[in-house]
Amino acid sequence: MSQKIKLKKNLNADALFSHVHSDFKKIKDHRSNDIKISLTDALMSGFAMFSLKCPHIRELKKHHMHYILGEKKGDHAFLFDHVESATKGGLTTEIEHQNDDVVQKFRFINQVPLNASNQD
C-alpha cells in the first residue's frame, strides 16, 4: 500500500521554483520590444541550467536520450574553453546562417564534459 507524502508548505522544490519565478517577475526588462522569450522565462532557464544541469543531464544519459546544450562566452567558462580548444584543433563543426542583415554562427561538438567536476 502506497502512502501519500505530505509536503511542507515552503520546504520543497515546487515552492522554491515558485518563489524564484515570482522574484524574477519583479525584474524590469530593459530589452527591446521585439523579444521572443520573456525575461522571466530566460532567467528561469538560466536558473535551471546552473542549478540543475548535471543531475538533469545524468538522467537523460541514463535513458539514452540525446540533448543539446547551448553556451555563450561568459556563461560557462569551463565548457566554453573546452569548445574553443576543440575548435583550434579542428574538432568542431561550424555553420553560418544569414537572414537579411543578421548572421548567426553555430559551432557543434559531441561528447563534451559539462564542467571540471563532471567530466563523465
Phi and psi restraints in degrees (range 20) as a CNS / XPLOR table:
assign (resid 1 and name C) (resid 2 and name N)
       (resid 2 and name CA) (resid 2 and name C) 1.0 -90.6 20.0 2
assign (resid 2 and name N) (resid 2 and name CA)
       (resid 2 and name C) (resid 3 and name N) 1.0 146.3 20.0 2
assign (resid 2 and name C) (resid 3 and name N)
       (resid 3 and name CA) (resid 3 and name C) 1.0 -108.0 20.0 2
assign (resid 3 and name N) (resid 3 and name CA)
       (resid 3 and name C) (resid 4 and name N) 1.0 141.6 20.0 2
assign (resid 3 and name C) (resid 4 and name N)
       (resid 4 and name CA) (resid 4 and name C) 1.0 -77.8 20.0 2
assign (resid 4 and name N) (resid 4 and name CA)
       (resid 4 and name C) (resid 5 and name N) 1.0 131.8 20.0 2
assign (resid 4 and name C) (resid 5 and name N)
       (resid 5 and name CA) (resid 5 and name C) 1.0 -81.9 20.0 2
assign (resid 5 and name N) (resid 5 and name CA)
       (resid 5 and name C) (resid 6 and name N) 1.0 129.5 20.0 2
assign (resid 5 and name C) (resid 6 and name N)
       (resid 6 and name CA) (resid 6 and name C) 1.0 -91.2 20.0 2
assign (resid 6 and name N) (resid 6 and name CA)
       (resid 6 and name C) (resid 7 and name N) 1.0 119.0 20.0 2
assign (resid 6 and name C) (resid 7 and name N)
       (resid 7 and name CA) (resid 7 and name C) 1.0 -89.2 20.0 2
assign (resid 7 and name N) (resid 7 and name CA)
       (resid 7 and name C) (resid 8 and name N) 1.0 141.8 20.0 2
assign (resid 7 and name C) (resid 8 and name N)
       (resid 8 and name CA) (resid 8 and name C) 1.0 -73.6 20.0 2
assign (resid 8 and name N) (resid 8 and name CA)
       (resid 8 and name C) (resid 9 and name N) 1.0 142.6 20.0 2
assign (resid 8 and name C) (resid 9 and name N)
       (resid 9 and name CA) (resid 9 and name C) 1.0 -52.9 20.0 2
assign (resid 9 and name N) (resid 9 and name CA)
       (resid 9 and name C) (resid 10 and name N) 1.0 -45.8 20.0 2
assign (resid 9 and name C) (resid 10 and name N)
       (resid 10 and name CA) (resid 10 and name C) 1.0 -115.4 20.0 2
assign (resid 10 and name N) (resid 10 and name CA)
       (resid 10 and name C) (resid 11 and name N) 1.0 8.7 20.0 2
assign (resid 10 and name C) (resid 11 and name N)
       (resid 11 and name CA) (resid 11 and name C) 1.0 -118.1 20.0 2
assign (resid 11 and name N) (resid 11 and name CA)
       (resid 11 and name C) (resid 12 and name N) 1.0 63.4 20.0 2
assign (resid 11 and name C) (resid 12 and name N)
       (resid 12 and name CA) (resid 12 and name C) 1.0 -155.4 20.0 2
assign (resid 12 and name N) (resid 12 and name CA)
       (resid 12 and name C) (resid 13 and name N) 1.0 166.0 20.0 2
assign (resid 12 and name C) (resid 13 and name N)
       (resid 13 and name CA) (resid 13 and name C) 1.0 -61.8 20.0 2
assign (resid 13 and name N) (resid 13 and name CA)
       (resid 13 and name C) (resid 14 and name N) 1.0 -41.0 20.0 2
assign (resid 13 and name C) (resid 14 and name N)
       (resid 14 and name CA) (resid 14 and name C) 1.0 -60.2 20.0 2
assign (resid 14 and name N) (resid 14 and name CA)
       (resid 14 and name C) (resid 15 and name N) 1.0 -41.0 20.0 2
assign (resid 14 and name C) (resid 15 and name N)
       (resid 15 and name CA) (resid 15 and name C) 1.0 -66.1 20.0 2
assign (resid 15 and name N) (resid 15 and name CA)
       (resid 15 and name C) (resid 16 and name N) 1.0 -40.9 20.0 2
assign (resid 15 and name C) (resid 16 and name N)
       (resid 16 and name CA) (resid 16 and name C) 1.0 -61.3 20.0 2
assign (resid 16 and name N) (resid 16 and name CA)
       (resid 16 and name C) (resid 17 and name N) 1.0 -49.5 20.0 2
assign (resid 16 and name C) (resid 17 and name N)
       (resid 17 and name CA) (resid 17 and name C) 1.0 -62.1 20.0 2
assign (resid 17 and name N) (resid 17 and name CA)
       (resid 17 and name C) (resid 18 and name N) 1.0 -38.9 20.0 2
assign (resid 17 and name C) (resid 18 and name N)
       (resid 18 and name CA) (resid 18 and name C) 1.0 -64.7 20.0 2
assign (resid 18 and name N) (resid 18 and name CA)
       (resid 18 and name C) (resid 19 and name N) 1.0 -42.7 20.0 2
assign (resid 18 and name C) (resid 19 and name N)
       (resid 19 and name CA) (resid 19 and name C) 1.0 -64.6 20.0 2
assign (resid 19 and name N) (resid 19 and name CA)
       (resid 19 and name C) (resid 20 and name N) 1.0 -45.1 20.0 2
assign (resid 19 and name C) (resid 20 and name N)
       (resid 20 and name CA) (resid 20 and name C) 1.0 -61.9 20.0 2
assign (resid 20 and name N) (resid 20 and name CA)
       (resid 20 and name C) (resid 21 and name N) 1.0 -44.9 20.0 2
assign (resid 20 and name C) (resid 21 and name N)
       (resid 21 and name CA) (resid 21 and name C) 1.0 -59.2 20.0 2
assign (resid 21 and name N) (resid 21 and name CA)
       (resid 21 and name C) (resid 22 and name N) 1.0 -45.0 20.0 2
assign (resid 21 and name C) (resid 22 and name N)
       (resid 22 and name CA) (resid 22 and name C) 1.0 -61.1 20.0 2
assign (resid 22 and name N) (resid 22 and name CA)
       (resid 22 and name C) (resid 23 and name N) 1.0 -41.5 20.0 2
assign (resid 22 and name C) (resid 23 and name N)
       (resid 23 and name CA) (resid 23 and name C) 1.0 -68.0 20.0 2
assign (resid 23 and name N) (resid 23 and name CA)
       (resid 23 and name C) (resid 24 and name N) 1.0 -39.9 20.0 2
assign (resid 23 and name C) (resid 24 and name N)
       (resid 24 and name CA) (resid 24 and name C) 1.0 -63.7 20.0 2
assign (resid 24 and name N) (resid 24 and name CA)
       (resid 24 and name C) (resid 25 and name N) 1.0 -33.2 20.0 2
assign (resid 24 and name C) (resid 25 and name N)
       (resid 25 and name CA) (resid 25 and name C) 1.0 -66.1 20.0 2
assign (resid 25 and name N) (resid 25 and name CA)
       (resid 25 and name C) (resid 26 and name N) 1.0 -21.0 20.0 2
assign (resid 25 and name C) (resid 26 and name N)
       (resid 26 and name CA) (resid 26 and name C) 1.0 -79.4 20.0 2
assign (resid 26 and name N) (resid 26 and name CA)
       (resid 26 and name C) (resid 27 and name N) 1.0 -13.2 20.0 2
assign (resid 26 and name C) (resid 27 and name N)
       (resid 27 and name CA) (resid 27 and name C) 1.0 -81.2 20.0 2
assign (resid 27 and name N) (resid 27 and name CA)
       (resid 27 and name C) (resid 28 and name N) 1.0 126.3 20.0 2
assign (resid 27 and name C) (resid 28 and name N)
       (resid 28 and name CA) (resid 28 and name C) 1.0 -70.2 20.0 2
assign (resid 28 and name N) (resid 28 and name CA)
       (resid 28 and name C) (resid 29 and name N) 1.0 133.6 20.0 2
assign (resid 28 and name C) (resid 29 and name N)
       (resid 29 and name CA) (resid 29 and name C) 1.0 -92.5 20.0 2
assign (resid 29 and name N) (resid 29 and name CA)
       (resid 29 and name C) (resid 30 and name N) 1.0 113.1 20.0 2
assign (resid 29 and name C) (resid 30 and name N)
       (resid 30 and name CA) (resid 30 and name C) 1.0 -97.9 20.0 2
assign (resid 30 and name N) (resid 30 and name CA)
       (resid 30 and name C) (resid 31 and name N) 1.0 10.5 20.0 2
assign (resid 30 and name C) (resid 31 and name N)
       (resid 31 and name CA) (resid 31 and name C) 1.0 -78.6 20.0 2
assign (resid 31 and name N) (resid 31 and name CA)
       (resid 31 and name C) (resid 32 and name N) 1.0 171.6 20.0 2
assign (resid 31 and name C) (resid 32 and name N)
       (resid 32 and name CA) (resid 32 and name C) 1.0 -66.8 20.0 2
assign (resid 32 and name N) (resid 32 and name CA)
       (resid 32 and name C) (resid 33 and name N) 1.0 168.1 20.0 2
assign (resid 32 and name C) (resid 33 and name N)
       (resid 33 and name CA) (resid 33 and name C) 1.0 -78.4 20.0 2
assign (resid 33 and name N) (resid 33 and name CA)
       (resid 33 and name C) (resid 34 and name N) 1.0 -12.0 20.0 2
assign (resid 33 and name C) (resid 34 and name N)
       (resid 34 and name CA) (resid 34 and name C) 1.0 -93.4 20.0 2
assign (resid 34 and name N) (resid 34 and name CA)
       (resid 34 and name C) (resid 35 and name N) 1.0 32.2 20.0 2
assign (resid 34 and name C) (resid 35 and name N)
       (resid 35 and name CA) (resid 35 and name C) 1.0 -80.6 20.0 2
assign (resid 35 and name N) (resid 35 and name CA)
       (resid 35 and name C) (resid 36 and name N) 1.0 152.2 20.0 2
assign (resid 35 and name C) (resid 36 and name N)
       (resid 36 and name CA) (resid 36 and name C) 1.0 -103.7 20.0 2
assign (resid 36 and name N) (resid 36 and name CA)
       (resid 36 and name C) (resid 37 and name N) 1.0 -20.5 20.0 2
assign (resid 36 and name C) (resid 37 and name N)
       (resid 37 and name CA) (resid 37 and name C) 1.0 -122.3 20.0 2
assign (resid 37 and name N) (resid 37 and name CA)
       (resid 37 and name C) (resid 38 and name N) 1.0 127.4 20.0 2
assign (resid 37 and name C) (resid 38 and name N)
       (resid 38 and name CA) (resid 38 and name C) 1.0 -64.0 20.0 2
assign (resid 38 and name N) (resid 38 and name CA)
       (resid 38 and name C) (resid 39 and name N) 1.0 153.7 20.0 2
assign (resid 38 and name C) (resid 39 and name N)
       (resid 39 and name CA) (resid 39 and name C) 1.0 -59.9 20.0 2
assign (resid 39 and name N) (resid 39 and name CA)
       (resid 39 and name C) (resid 40 and name N) 1.0 -40.0 20.0 2
assign (resid 39 and name C) (resid 40 and name N)
       (resid 40 and name CA) (resid 40 and name C) 1.0 -59.7 20.0 2
assign (resid 40 and name N) (resid 40 and name CA)
       (resid 40 and name C) (resid 41 and name N) 1.0 -45.8 20.0 2
assign (resid 40 and name C) (resid 41 and name N)
       (resid 41 and name CA) (resid 41 and name C) 1.0 -64.7 20.0 2
assign (resid 41 and name N) (resid 41 and name CA)
       (resid 41 and name C) (resid 42 and name N) 1.0 -39.9 20.0 2
assign (resid 41 and name C) (resid 42 and name N)
       (resid 42 and name CA) (resid 42 and name C) 1.0 -64.1 20.0 2
assign (resid 42 and name N) (resid 42 and name CA)
       (resid 42 and name C) (resid 43 and name N) 1.0 -42.5 20.0 2
assign (resid 42 and name C) (resid 43 and name N)
       (resid 43 and name CA) (resid 43 and name C) 1.0 -66.6 20.0 2
assign (resid 43 and name N) (resid 43 and name CA)
       (resid 43 and name C) (resid 44 and name N) 1.0 -39.2 20.0 2
assign (resid 43 and name C) (resid 44 and name N)
       (resid 44 and name CA) (resid 44 and name C) 1.0 -64.3 20.0 2
assign (resid 44 and name N) (resid 44 and name CA)
       (resid 44 and name C) (resid 45 and name N) 1.0 -37.7 20.0 2
assign (resid 44 and name C) (resid 45 and name N)
       (resid 45 and name CA) (resid 45 and name C) 1.0 -63.8 20.0 2
assign (resid 45 and name N) (resid 45 and name CA)
       (resid 45 and name C) (resid 46 and name N) 1.0 -43.2 20.0 2
assign (resid 45 and name C) (resid 46 and name N)
       (resid 46 and name CA) (resid 46 and name C) 1.0 -62.6 20.0 2
assign (resid 46 and name N) (resid 46 and name CA)
       (resid 46 and name C) (resid 47 and name N) 1.0 -42.3 20.0 2
assign (resid 46 and name C) (resid 47 and name N)
       (resid 47 and name CA) (resid 47 and name C) 1.0 -59.4 20.0 2
assign (resid 47 and name N) (resid 47 and name CA)
       (resid 47 and name C) (resid 48 and name N) 1.0 -45.2 20.0 2
assign (resid 47 and name C) (resid 48 and name N)
       (resid 48 and name CA) (resid 48 and name C) 1.0 -64.2 20.0 2
assign (resid 48 and name N) (resid 48 and name CA)
       (resid 48 and name C) (resid 49 and name N) 1.0 -43.4 20.0 2
assign (resid 48 and name C) (resid 49 and name N)
       (resid 49 and name CA) (resid 49 and name C) 1.0 -62.9 20.0 2
assign (resid 49 and name N) (resid 49 and name CA)
       (resid 49 and name C) (resid 50 and name N) 1.0 -43.1 20.0 2
assign (resid 49 and name C) (resid 50 and name N)
       (resid 50 and name CA) (resid 50 and name C) 1.0 -86.5 20.0 2
assign (resid 50 and name N) (resid 50 and name CA)
       (resid 50 and name C) (resid 51 and name N) 1.0 -24.8 20.0 2
assign (resid 50 and name C) (resid 51 and name N)
       (resid 51 and name CA) (resid 51 and name C) 1.0 -97.8 20.0 2
assign (resid 51 and name N) (resid 51 and name CA)
       (resid 51 and name C) (resid 52 and name N) 1.0 -21.7 20.0 2
assign (resid 51 and name C) (resid 52 and name N)
       (resid 52 and name CA) (resid 52 and name C) 1.0 -123.8 20.0 2
assign (resid 52 and name N) (resid 52 and name CA)
       (resid 52 and name C) (resid 53 and name N) 1.0 1.8 20.0 2
assign (resid 52 and name C) (resid 53 and name N)
       (resid 53 and name CA) (resid 53 and name C) 1.0 -55.2 20.0 2
assign (resid 53 and name N) (resid 53 and name CA)
       (resid 53 and name C) (resid 54 and name N) 1.0 -57.9 20.0 2
assign (resid 53 and name C) (resid 54 and name N)
       (resid 54 and name CA) (resid 54 and name C) 1.0 -64.9 20.0 2
assign (resid 54 and name N) (resid 54 and name CA)
       (resid 54 and name C) (resid 55 and name N) 1.0 -47.7 20.0 2
assign (resid 54 and name C) (resid 55 and name N)
       (resid 55 and name CA) (resid 55 and name C) 1.0 -60.5 20.0 2
assign (resid 55 and name N) (resid 55 and name CA)
       (resid 55 and name C) (resid 56 and name N) 1.0 -37.5 20.0 2
assign (resid 55 and name C) (resid 56 and name N)
       (resid 56 and name CA) (resid 56 and name C) 1.0 -64.1 20.0 2
assign (resid 56 and name N) (resid 56 and name CA)
       (resid 56 and name C) (resid 57 and name N) 1.0 -45.5 20.0 2
assign (resid 56 and name C) (resid 57 and name N)
       (resid 57 and name CA) (resid 57 and name C) 1.0 -66.7 20.0 2
assign (resid 57 and name N) (resid 57 and name CA)
       (resid 57 and name C) (resid 58 and name N) 1.0 -39.6 20.0 2
assign (resid 57 and name C) (resid 58 and name N)
       (resid 58 and name CA) (resid 58 and name C) 1.0 -60.6 20.0 2
assign (resid 58 and name N) (resid 58 and name CA)
       (resid 58 and name C) (resid 59 and name N) 1.0 -38.9 20.0 2
assign (resid 58 and name C) (resid 59 and name N)
       (resid 59 and name CA) (resid 59 and name C) 1.0 -65.1 20.0 2
assign (resid 59 and name N) (resid 59 and name CA)
       (resid 59 and name C) (resid 60 and name N) 1.0 -41.5 20.0 2
assign (resid 59 and name C) (resid 60 and name N)
       (resid 60 and name CA) (resid 60 and name C) 1.0 -62.0 20.0 2
assign (resid 60 and name N) (resid 60 and name CA)
       (resid 60 and name C) (resid 61 and name N) 1.0 -45.1 20.0 2
assign (resid 60 and name C) (resid 61 and name N)
       (resid 61 and name CA) (resid 61 and name C) 1.0 -61.9 20.0 2
assign (resid 61 and name N) (resid 61 and name CA)
       (resid 61 and name C) (resid 62 and name N) 1.0 -40.6 20.0 2
assign (resid 61 and name C) (resid 62 and name N)
       (resid 62 and name CA) (resid 62 and name C) 1.0 -57.2 20.0 2
assign (resid 62 and name N) (resid 62 and name CA)
       (resid 62 and name C) (resid 63 and name N) 1.0 -34.5 20.0 2
assign (resid 62 and name C) (resid 63 and name N)
       (resid 63 and name CA) (resid 63 and name C) 1.0 -98.4 20.0 2
assign (resid 63 and name N) (resid 63 and name CA)
       (resid 63 and name C) (resid 64 and name N) 1.0 14.9 20.0 2
assign (resid 63 and name C) (resid 64 and name N)
       (resid 64 and name CA) (resid 64 and name C) 1.0 54.7 20.0 2
assign (resid 64 and name N) (resid 64 and name CA)
       (resid 64 and name C) (resid 65 and name N) 1.0 41.1 20.0 2
assign (resid 64 and name C) (resid 65 and name N)
       (resid 65 and name CA) (resid 65 and name C) 1.0 -99.0 20.0 2
assign (resid 65 and name N) (resid 65 and name CA)
       (resid 65 and name C) (resid 66 and name N) 1.0 152.1 20.0 2
assign (resid 65 and name C) (resid 66 and name N)
       (resid 66 and name CA) (resid 66 and name C) 1.0 -94.7 20.0 2
assign (resid 66 and name N) (resid 66 and name CA)
       (resid 66 and name C) (resid 67 and name N) 1.0 154.0 20.0 2
assign (resid 66 and name C) (resid 67 and name N)
       (resid 67 and name CA) (resid 67 and name C) 1.0 -156.0 20.0 2
assign (resid 67 and name N) (resid 67 and name CA)
       (resid 67 and name C) (resid 68 and name N) 1.0 160.8 20.0 2
assign (resid 67 and name C) (resid 68 and name N)
       (resid 68 and name CA) (resid 68 and name C) 1.0 -127.5 20.0 2
assign (resid 68 and name N) (resid 68 and name CA)
       (resid 68 and name C) (resid 69 and name N) 1.0 131.9 20.0 2
assign (resid 68 and name C) (resid 69 and name N)
       (resid 69 and name CA) (resid 69 and name C) 1.0 -110.5 20.0 2
assign (resid 69 and name N) (resid 69 and name CA)
       (resid 69 and name C) (resid 70 and name N) 1.0 135.4 20.0 2
assign (resid 69 and name C) (resid 70 and name N)
       (resid 70 and name CA) (resid 70 and name C) 1.0 -107.9 20.0 2
assign (resid 70 and name N) (resid 70 and name CA)
       (resid 70 and name C) (resid 71 and name N) 1.0 132.2 20.0 2
assign (resid 70 and name C) (resid 71 and name N)
       (resid 71 and name CA) (resid 71 and name C) 1.0 -132.7 20.0 2
assign (resid 71 and name N) (resid 71 and name CA)
       (resid 71 and name C) (resid 72 and name N) 1.0 148.1 20.0 2
assign (resid 71 and name C) (resid 72 and name N)
       (resid 72 and name CA) (resid 72 and name C) 1.0 -122.9 20.0 2
assign (resid 72 and name N) (resid 72 and name CA)
       (resid 72 and name C) (resid 73 and name N) 1.0 156.7 20.0 2
assign (resid 72 and name C) (resid 73 and name N)
       (resid 73 and name CA) (resid 73 and name C) 1.0 -56.3 20.0 2
assign (resid 73 and name N) (resid 73 and name CA)
       (resid 73 and name C) (resid 74 and name N) 1.0 130.0 20.0 2
assign (resid 73 and name C) (resid 74 and name N)
       (resid 74 and name CA) (resid 74 and name C) 1.0 95.1 20.0 2
assign (resid 74 and name N) (resid 74 and name CA)
       (resid 74 and name C) (resid 75 and name N) 1.0 -17.0 20.0 2
assign (resid 74 and name C) (resid 75 and name N)
       (resid 75 and name CA) (resid 75 and name C) 1.0 -81.9 20.0 2
assign (resid 75 and name N) (resid 75 and name CA)
       (resid 75 and name C) (resid 76 and name N) 1.0 -43.4 20.0 2
assign (resid 75 and name C) (resid 76 and name N)
       (resid 76 and name CA) (resid 76 and name C) 1.0 -148.7 20.0 2
assign (resid 76 and name N) (resid 76 and name CA)
       (resid 76 and name C) (resid 77 and name N) 1.0 88.8 20.0 2
assign (resid 76 and name C) (resid 77 and name N)
       (resid 77 and name CA) (resid 77 and name C) 1.0 -56.1 20.0 2
assign (resid 77 and name N) (resid 77 and name CA)
       (resid 77 and name C) (resid 78 and name N) 1.0 -45.7 20.0 2
assign (resid 77 and name C) (resid 78 and name N)
       (resid 78 and name CA) (resid 78 and name C) 1.0 -61.4 20.0 2
assign (resid 78 and name N) (resid 78 and name CA)
       (resid 78 and name C) (resid 79 and name N) 1.0 -50.2 20.0 2
assign (resid 78 and name C) (resid 79 and name N)
       (resid 79 and name CA) (resid 79 and name C) 1.0 -65.9 20.0 2
assign (resid 79 and name N) (resid 79 and name CA)
       (resid 79 and name C) (resid 80 and name N) 1.0 -43.1 20.0 2
assign (resid 79 and name C) (resid 80 and name N)
       (resid 80 and name CA) (resid 80 and name C) 1.0 -62.3 20.0 2
assign (resid 80 and name N) (resid 80 and name CA)
       (resid 80 and name C) (resid 81 and name N) 1.0 -44.2 20.0 2
assign (resid 80 and name C) (resid 81 and name N)
       (resid 81 and name CA) (resid 81 and name C) 1.0 -63.2 20.0 2
assign (resid 81 and name N) (resid 81 and name CA)
       (resid 81 and name C) (resid 82 and name N) 1.0 -37.5 20.0 2
assign (resid 81 and name C) (resid 82 and name N)
       (resid 82 and name CA) (resid 82 and name C) 1.0 -62.9 20.0 2
assign (resid 82 and name N) (resid 82 and name CA)
       (resid 82 and name C) (resid 83 and name N) 1.0 -44.5 20.0 2
assign (resid 82 and name C) (resid 83 and name N)
       (resid 83 and name CA) (resid 83 and name C) 1.0 -67.5 20.0 2
assign (resid 83 and name N) (resid 83 and name CA)
       (resid 83 and name C) (resid 84 and name N) 1.0 -39.8 20.0 2
assign (resid 83 and name C) (resid 84 and name N)
       (resid 84 and name CA) (resid 84 and name C) 1.0 -58.8 20.0 2
assign (resid 84 and name N) (resid 84 and name CA)
       (resid 84 and name C) (resid 85 and name N) 1.0 -44.6 20.0 2
assign (resid 84 and name C) (resid 85 and name N)
       (resid 85 and name CA) (resid 85 and name C) 1.0 -63.6 20.0 2
assign (resid 85 and name N) (resid 85 and name CA)
       (resid 85 and name C) (resid 86 and name N) 1.0 -41.2 20.0 2
assign (resid 85 and name C) (resid 86 and name N)
       (resid 86 and name CA) (resid 86 and name C) 1.0 -64.7 20.0 2
assign (resid 86 and name N) (resid 86 and name CA)
       (resid 86 and name C) (resid 87 and name N) 1.0 -36.3 20.0 2
assign (resid 86 and name C) (resid 87 and name N)
       (resid 87 and name CA) (resid 87 and name C) 1.0 -63.5 20.0 2
assign (resid 87 and name N) (resid 87 and name CA)
       (resid 87 and name C) (resid 88 and name N) 1.0 -45.4 20.0 2
assign (resid 87 and name C) (resid 88 and name N)
       (resid 88 and name CA) (resid 88 and name C) 1.0 -61.9 20.0 2
assign (resid 88 and name N) (resid 88 and name CA)
       (resid 88 and name C) (resid 89 and name N) 1.0 -29.9 20.0 2
assign (resid 88 and name C) (resid 89 and name N)
       (resid 89 and name CA) (resid 89 and name C) 1.0 -87.0 20.0 2
assign (resid 89 and name N) (resid 89 and name CA)
       (resid 89 and name C) (resid 90 and name N) 1.0 2.6 20.0 2
assign (resid 89 and name C) (resid 90 and name N)
       (resid 90 and name CA) (resid 90 and name C) 1.0 74.8 20.0 2
assign (resid 90 and name N) (resid 90 and name CA)
       (resid 90 and name C) (resid 91 and name N) 1.0 24.8 20.0 2
assign (resid 90 and name C) (resid 91 and name N)
       (resid 91 and name CA) (resid 91 and name C) 1.0 -99.3 20.0 2
assign (resid 91 and name N) (resid 91 and name CA)
       (resid 91 and name C) (resid 92 and name N) 1.0 2.5 20.0 2
assign (resid 91 and name C) (resid 92 and name N)
       (resid 92 and name CA) (resid 92 and name C) 1.0 -110.1 20.0 2
assign (resid 92 and name N) (resid 92 and name CA)
       (resid 92 and name C) (resid 93 and name N) 1.0 159.7 20.0 2
assign (resid 92 and name C) (resid 93 and name N)
       (resid 93 and name CA) (resid 93 and name C) 1.0 -105.6 20.0 2
assign (resid 93 and name N) (resid 93 and name CA)
       (resid 93 and name C) (resid 94 and name N) 1.0 132.2 20.0 2
assign (resid 93 and name C) (resid 94 and name N)
       (resid 94 and name CA) (resid 94 and name C) 1.0 -120.6 20.0 2
assign (resid 94 and name N) (resid 94 and name CA)
       (resid 94 and name C) (resid 95 and name N) 1.0 138.5 20.0 2
assign (resid 94 and name C) (resid 95 and name N)
       (resid 95 and name CA) (resid 95 and name C) 1.0 -129.7 20.0 2
assign (resid 95 and name N) (resid 95 and name CA)
       (resid 95 and name C) (resid 96 and name N) 1.0 139.0 20.0 2
assign (resid 95 and name C) (resid 96 and name N)
       (resid 96 and name CA) (resid 96 and name C) 1.0 -120.3 20.0 2
assign (resid 96 and name N) (resid 96 and name CA)
       (resid 96 and name C) (resid 97 and name N) 1.0 131.9 20.0 2
assign (resid 96 and name C) (resid 97 and name N)
       (resid 97 and name CA) (resid 97 and name C) 1.0 -126.8 20.0 2
assign (resid 97 and name N) (resid 97 and name CA)
       (resid 97 and name C) (resid 98 and name N) 1.0 129.8 20.0 2
assign (resid 97 and name C) (resid 98 and name N)
       (resid 98 and name CA) (resid 98 and name C) 1.0 -117.8 20.0 2
assign (resid 98 and name N) (resid 98 and name CA)
       (resid 98 and name C) (resid 99 and name N) 1.0 130.7 20.0 2
assign (resid 98 and name C) (resid 99 and name N)
       (resid 99 and name CA) (resid 99 and name C) 1.0 -128.8 20.0 2
assign (resid 99 and name N) (resid 99 and name CA)
       (resid 99 and name C) (resid 100 and name N) 1.0 108.4 20.0 2
assign (resid 99 and name C) (resid 100 and name N)
       (resid 100 and name CA) (resid 100 and name C) 1.0 57.6 20.0 2
assign (resid 100 and name N) (resid 100 and name CA)
       (resid 100 and name C) (resid 101 and name N) 1.0 -120.0 20.0 2
assign (resid 100 and name C) (resid 101 and name N)
       (resid 101 and name CA) (resid 101 and name C) 1.0 -99.5 20.0 2
assign (resid 101 and name N) (resid 101 and name CA)
       (resid 101 and name C) (resid 102 and name N) 1.0 10.5 20.0 2
assign (resid 101 and name C) (resid 102 and name N)
       (resid 102 and name CA) (resid 102 and name C) 1.0 -104.4 20.0 2
assign (resid 102 and name N) (resid 102 and name CA)
       (resid 102 and name C) (resid 103 and name N) 1.0 125.1 20.0 2
assign (resid 102 and name C) (resid 103 and name N)
       (resid 103 and name CA) (resid 103 and name C) 1.0 -110.2 20.0 2
assign (resid 103 and name N) (resid 103 and name CA)
       (resid 103 and name C) (resid 104 and name N) 1.0 125.6 20.0 2
assign (resid 103 and name C) (resid 104 and name N)
       (resid 104 and name CA) (resid 104 and name C) 1.0 -112.6 20.0 2
assign (resid 104 and name N) (resid 104 and name CA)
       (resid 104 and name C) (resid 105 and name N) 1.0 135.0 20.0 2
assign (resid 104 and name C) (resid 105 and name N)
       (resid 105 and name CA) (resid 105 and name C) 1.0 -118.6 20.0 2
assign (resid 105 and name N) (resid 105 and name CA)
       (resid 105 and name C) (resid 106 and name N) 1.0 133.3 20.0 2
assign (resid 105 and name C) (resid 106 and name N)
       (resid 106 and name CA) (resid 106 and name C) 1.0 -124.2 20.0 2
assign (resid 106 and name N) (resid 106 and name CA)
       (resid 106 and name C) (resid 107 and name N) 1.0 143.0 20.0 2
assign (resid 106 and name C) (resid 107 and name N)
       (resid 107 and name CA) (resid 107 and name C) 1.0 -128.3 20.0 2
assign (resid 107 and name N) (resid 107 and name CA)
       (resid 107 and name C) (resid 108 and name N) 1.0 131.7 20.0 2
assign (resid 107 and name C) (resid 108 and name N)
       (resid 108 and name CA) (resid 108 and name C) 1.0 -121.6 20.0 2
assign (resid 108 and name N) (resid 108 and name CA)
       (resid 108 and name C) (resid 109 and name N) 1.0 145.8 20.0 2
assign (resid 108 and name C) (resid 109 and name N)
       (resid 109 and name CA) (resid 109 and name C) 1.0 -156.8 20.0 2
assign (resid 109 and name N) (resid 109 and name CA)
       (resid 109 and name C) (resid 110 and name N) 1.0 145.9 20.0 2
assign (resid 109 and name C) (resid 110 and name N)
       (resid 110 and name CA) (resid 110 and name C) 1.0 -104.0 20.0 2
assign (resid 110 and name N) (resid 110 and name CA)
       (resid 110 and name C) (resid 111 and name N) 1.0 160.1 20.0 2
assign (resid 110 and name C) (resid 111 and name N)
       (resid 111 and name CA) (resid 111 and name C) 1.0 58.2 20.0 2
assign (resid 111 and name N) (resid 111 and name CA)
       (resid 111 and name C) (resid 112 and name N) 1.0 52.7 20.0 2
assign (resid 111 and name C) (resid 112 and name N)
       (resid 112 and name CA) (resid 112 and name C) 1.0 -103.4 20.0 2
assign (resid 112 and name N) (resid 112 and name CA)
       (resid 112 and name C) (resid 113 and name N) 1.0 134.9 20.0 2
assign (resid 112 and name C) (resid 113 and name N)
       (resid 113 and name CA) (resid 113 and name C) 1.0 -67.8 20.0 2
assign (resid 113 and name N) (resid 113 and name CA)
       (resid 113 and name C) (resid 114 and name N) 1.0 144.8 20.0 2
assign (resid 113 and name C) (resid 114 and name N)
       (resid 114 and name CA) (resid 114 and name C) 1.0 -70.5 20.0 2
assign (resid 114 and name N) (resid 114 and name CA)
       (resid 114 and name C) (resid 115 and name N) 1.0 -44.0 20.0 2
assign (resid 114 and name C) (resid 115 and name N)
       (resid 115 and name CA) (resid 115 and name C) 1.0 -160.8 20.0 2
assign (resid 115 and name N) (resid 115 and name CA)
       (resid 115 and name C) (resid 116 and name N) 1.0 176.9 20.0 2
assign (resid 115 and name C) (resid 116 and name N)
       (resid 116 and name CA) (resid 116 and name C) 1.0 -61.2 20.0 2
assign (resid 116 and name N) (resid 116 and name CA)
       (resid 116 and name C) (resid 117 and name N) 1.0 -29.8 20.0 2
assign (resid 116 and name C) (resid 117 and name N)
       (resid 117 and name CA) (resid 117 and name C) 1.0 -85.5 20.0 2
assign (resid 117 and name N) (resid 117 and name CA)
       (resid 117 and name C) (resid 118 and name N) 1.0 -17.2 20.0 2
assign (resid 117 and name C) (resid 118 and name N)
       (resid 118 and name CA) (resid 118 and name C) 1.0 -129.7 20.0 2
assign (resid 118 and name N) (resid 118 and name CA)
       (resid 118 and name C) (resid 119 and name N) 1.0 72.3 20.0 2
assign (resid 118 and name C) (resid 119 and name N)
       (resid 119 and name CA) (resid 119 and name C) 1.0 -95.7 20.0 2
assign (resid 119 and name N) (resid 119 and name CA)
       (resid 119 and name C) (resid 120 and name N) 1.0 16.6 20.0 2
